[in-house]
Amino acid sequence: MYFYGQGVSKDYQKARDLYLLAAEQGNFESQKMLGDIFYQGIGVAQNYEESVKWYRLSAEQGYDLAQVMLSILYGQGRGVKRNFVIAHMLANLAAAQGNENGRRLRDTSERELTFEQIAEAQMLSSEWQPGMTIPTETSTWP
């Protein structure tokens, strides 16, 4: 409401405070929105590490939009150590939920990976379930 100015004046600080309250209670949509706020620097200094924190919490609950954003950050190495295997895993998870951006990211990331790296990413995504921790390192990525 405050973020978009729907029915009230836009107030990014108030929106962030409300998203934070909900995110700290585990609301995956609010966690993703906080990730967006820090990723884009909306009303705050841009902070990729902080965006990774919030996207990860949301993605670990299985939210495909957060999985896509975290995949992008892993692919770019923003806020995290670059890892195309984890990026592929996350994109694959989002694609499995019907997310078209996830499918495109997954297919694009395959061009950067060896057969062994693709196999590891696919194994990680097939074993992963909502509520599990998303890995931060892989065995086939330098």
Secondary structure, 3 states (H helix, E strand, C coil): CCCCCCCCCCCHHHHHHHHHHHHHCCCHHHHHHHHHHHHHCCCCCCCHHHHHHHHHHHHCCCCHHHHHHHHHHHHHCCCCCCCHHHHHHHHHHHHHCCCHHHHHHHHHHHHHCCHHHHHHHHHHHHHCCCCCCCCCCCCCCC
